[in-house]
Amino acid sequence: MQEIKNMLFGIAIMVASIAFYSVYDNDMIAVMIAFIGLCIAIYGYSKKEK
């Protein structure tokens, strides 16, 4: 269950980066936030029980 929470948390961070970009229009920070979210989502997926 924790793995699914990590995946959803990563996806939420990626969506938040889109919202951040639409408000502040700063490419570098939005891309860094989205990359961190992607890493968290991939980590949650890789630790998922089979």
N, C-alpha and C positions, 0 to 999 in steps of 0.2 A: 504493500500500500504506500509506503514511503517513496518508492520509485516513481509511482504515478503522480504523487504530490510534487516531486522534483520536476517531472516533465511539465506539469501544468504551471508550476512556478516559473520555469524557463520560458514557456509560451507567453505567460502574462508579462514577463519582463520585455519580451520582444514587442508585444502590443503597446506597452508603455513607451518604448522607444519611438514607435510611430507617432504616438500622441505628443511626445516631447518634441519631435522633429516638426510636427505641424504647428506647434506653438512658438518654438524658439528658433527654428531654421538654422541649426548648427549641425553640420554634417558629421564632424569628427566625434562629437559626444554621442550622437544618436547611433552611429555605427558601433561605437564601443559598447554601448548599453545593449544593443541587439546581439552583438557577438558574445557578450557575457551570458545573456539569456539563452542563446543557442548552445553554448557550452554546458550550461546547467541542464537543458533539455536532453542533450546527447548523453550526459552523465547518468541522468535518470533512466534513459532508455537502455543504456549498456548494463546497468545494474538490475534490470528487470528480471524477475525470476521466470524461468522457462517452464 
